[in-house]
Each structure stands twice: as structure tokens, then as C-alpha cells.
């Protein structure tokens, strides 16, 4: 009897130690830690930058996004939004924020609404990925998934090679998704005709990685909302690049060598 009682006491003590730890873990779990990395290089016109910002604002005010968050395994996410251009410029606009319902999502959108938009030279996608990966080490929570969402209108033109940086992030279990902005026909330096293929080949990576190209101004808000919903809900999706019999070649070093491919035809 004494041994049996001691065994029961041991079980109860173990349970009392496990339950608070389990509860604490549940309090810090989120479905996804999502980094929104937004290009503000001077290749983006001010009206394009405003469209981009408004697209994210509308997304986090959207009932569809609110439902996607609510229907996750945990029912909450953590998000941060930063702007980037050259290798030395990354600026956090809204720091890590837990979103567990419509009120928190709208508050996040309000934080974007109230902040001015930067505009600087150069395009360092590799710098943005590096910075996003560092932010993901600073969440203070336990995400089921970690995602960096890169939007931009040109190839990597400064900093480390984008493929090496992408591969390092993917090796850490990070997924990188892309929003290539393709509103203008290429006219010269800094432009790339097949930016969607460049993002597919050189930028995105990791489990479930996908991209959503934006080719028309009126697509901005819908594209951003659709992309965020897929990232929150981890929905399987094919790349939204238009199918072609033969894709033109894309070099991941074009921007880094200062050379860009485009087709004037």
C-alpha cells in the first residue's frame, strides 16, 4: 500500500508540473509568425507605394482575413511589417503584433495607416530576407510556421547573393513567398520583363512556397488579401505564374551584376 500511495503521489506531482508548462506553451503558440517585407526603392512610383500600403491595410481590415485567423489550429498569429530598399535600409513600421481577432487586426492596419512611406535607392532582396530571418528569432512566441512575405518590383541589385540568402533561410525552416510587382513595361536599368520567373527561380523557397504576381493596379488589394489568407491558413496552392510552353531563361545573378533582361517585343 505504501508503494502504491507513493506512486500515486509521484504521478500527481508530475501532472502538476506538466499542466502549467502545457498551459504556458499554449499561451505562446501561434499558427504562423509572418514577416511582411515591403519594397520602397525608388523604382516604385509614389502612387505604386501607396497602392501597396493600402493593399495591406485593406487586407487586415478584411473579414476574410479575420476568418482565416480564427479558423487556424491555434486561432492567432503574430505579424510584423517592415520596409526595405538597399542593403543598409530596413525599417520596422509595425513591430511584432499578436492578432487573435478582428480588433487586433484592425489595430495592426491602423498602425500602417498612420506611418509615412519611405523611398530610397537600390533593391536588396537578400538584405530583406536576412533582416526578416533575424526578426523571426525575436518573436517571443512558438509559431507552428515561419514565413517571410517579400514584395518588390525588381531583382536583387545590392548585398549578398539572393540565392545563398534564400537557401540559408529555408534551411532554418523558413518559407519565403513572393509578390512580384509588374505594373510597368521594362524601359531600362532596374527593370525586368520576367520578374515573376525571377522570383520563382531565385527568391521564393521552403515548404509550400508560392508567389502572386501583380500585373494590374486594380489587382493590388485582391492579390495581397489572397496571399495573406493563404499564408495564414497554409493553403496548398500552385504558383500563379501564367503557364507557357517554354519559360524564358532567368539568371539569378542578373541584378547582382548590374545587368537585366527584358524583351521589347
N, C-alpha and C positions, 0 to 999 in steps of 0.2 A: 504493500500500500504506500509506503514511504517513497519508493522509487517512482510509482505511478504519479503521485502528487508532485514530485519534483519535475517529472517530465511535463506535466500539465502547466506548471509554473513557467518552465522554460519556453513552452510554446506561446504562452500569453505574453511573456516579456518580449519574445521575438516579434510577435504581432504588433505589440505596442510600439516597437522601434520601426517596423516596416510601414505601418499606416501613415504616420506623419511624413515620412520620407516620400511615400507614394503620393500623398496629398500635395506636398510641396512641388513634386515633379509635375503633377497635373496642372498646378497653377502657373508653371513656367513654360508649358508646352504650347506650341503654335503650329498651325498647319504648314505655314511657309514663312520664311524670312525673305522679303522681296526688296531688292535694291533697284530703284528706278534711276538710271544713269542717262541724263539728257544732254544732248549736244547743243552748245550755244556758240559754236565757232562762227566766224564772220561769213562763212559760205552760206549760212542760214540767213535769209532776209528777216528783218524785224517782224513782219507780218506772219512769216512761217513760224518763228519762235513763239509768237503769241498763240497761233493756232495749236501748236504743240502743247504749250502750257494749258490752254483751255481744254484740250482733249483729256488731259489727266485730271483736271478739276471736275469736268463733267463725269468722268468715269467713277470717281469716288463719291459723287453725289447720286449715282445711278442705283435704282432699286435692284437691277440685275446683279451688280457687283455686291450689294448688301446681301442678297440671297446667296450668292456664291460663297461668301464668307460664312454665313450662318450654316450652310449645308456641309461645311467641311467636317472632317473627323473630329477636330477639336472645337471648331466654331470661332476661331480667332486667328489673326495673322499679325505680323509685325512688318512695317514698311518704313523705308526712308527714301528721300528724293534728293539727288544732287545734280548739279550742272557741271559740265566738263568741256574743255576745249583742248589746249596744248598740254604737254606732258606735266607742266607745273601748275595747272589750274584745275582744281576740283573743289567745288563749294557746296556744302550741305545746305539745302534750302529748308527742308523739314527733317529733323533728326528722327531716330528710331521711334516709332509710334505704334502701340498696340491698338489694333482695330478689332473690336468684338461686337460691333453693332452699327446701325446707321448713324447714331450721334457721333461716334468716334470717327467714322469715315468722312462725315461732313466736316468735322473739325480739321481733319487732315487736309481736305480740299480747301478749306478757308485759309490754312497756312500757306498753301501755294498761291492763292488769290492775292494775299497781302504782301508778297515778296517781289521786288523788281527782278527783271530778267537780265542776266549778264550777256556780254557779247565780246568775244576775244578771238585772237588769231590761233591758227593751227588746229589740227584734228588728231588727238592721240587716243584712239580706241584702247590701245594697250594700257595707257595710263588710267583710263576709266575702269578697266577690268581689274587692274592692280588695286586701285582705291576701293572699288566695290568689294573685293575679296577681304580687304582689311576691315571694312565696315561689318562684314558678316562675322568677324571674330569678336565683335563688340556689342552683340545684341542683348546679352544678359538673359537670353531665354534658350529653350531647346526646340529648335524647329525640326519638323519632320523632313522638310525640303529647304534648300537654299538656292535662291535664284537671283541672277543679275539680268536686268532688262536694259539692253543698250539700244538707244535710238540715235540716229545720225544720218547725215546726208553725204558723207564722203568716206574714202578709205583711210586707213591709218597712215599718217604722214609725219609723226614725230614720236619719240620714245622708243621703247623696246619693240621687237618684232611681235606683231599681234598674234601669230600662231603659237609662238612659245608661251606667251602670257595666257592665251586661251587654254592651252593644254595644261598648264600649271594649275589653273583654277578648276578645270574639270577633274584633274587628279585628286583634288581636295573634296570632291563630291558636289561641286557647284554646277548648276545648269546655267548656261548663258543663252538667252533668247534675243532676237533682233527685231528692230523696227526700222528698216532702211527707208529713208525719205527720198522719193524720186519724183519730185514735182516739176523739175525743170529739165529741159534738154541740155546735154553737155555742151559747153561753149569753150572750154579751155582748161587751164590748170585748176586742179582740185575737183574736177567733175569726173564722173564715171558712169558710162551708159548702163552697165550691168551690175549695179550696186547690190541688187538682191542676190545675184550669184556670188558676188564677193562676200557678202555676209554669210551666205550658206556655206561657202568653202572655207572662209578664213576666220569668222567671228563666232558663230554660234557653236555650241557643243554641250555635251553632258546628256544625262538621261532625259528623254522627252523633249529635247531642244527643238525649237521651231522659230520661224520668222513670219512677220506680216508686213509686206511692202505697202507703202502709201504712195499711190501714183496720182491721186486727185485730191484737191484741197477739201472737198466735201467728205472724203473718206477718213479724215484725221480722227474725229471723235469716235466713230464706229470702230475703226481699227484699234485704237487704244483701248476702248472698253472691251472689245472681243479678246484682245491679247491679255489683259489683266484678269478677266474671268477665267481664261484657260490656265493662266499661271496660278491662280488661287485654287482652282478646282482640280488641277493636274489632269486635265482632259487630254486624251490622246488626239493628236491632230497631224495631218500631213502638212508639209511646207506649202505655203500659199503662193509660191513662185509659179508662174504660168508654165504649163508643160510645153516642151518643144522637142522636135525630133533630135536636134543636136544642140547642146548648150555651148555657147562660145567660150573659149578658154579664159580663165581669170587667174591672174598671178597675185598671190598674197603679198608680194614684195613691190608691186607697182607703186603704191603710195609712198612706201618707205624709201624707194629710190628716186622719188620725185617724178615718176612717170605714170601716166594714166591712160587707159584705153577708152576710146569712145568711137562710136560709129555715126558718122554724119549722114548716112543714107536713110 
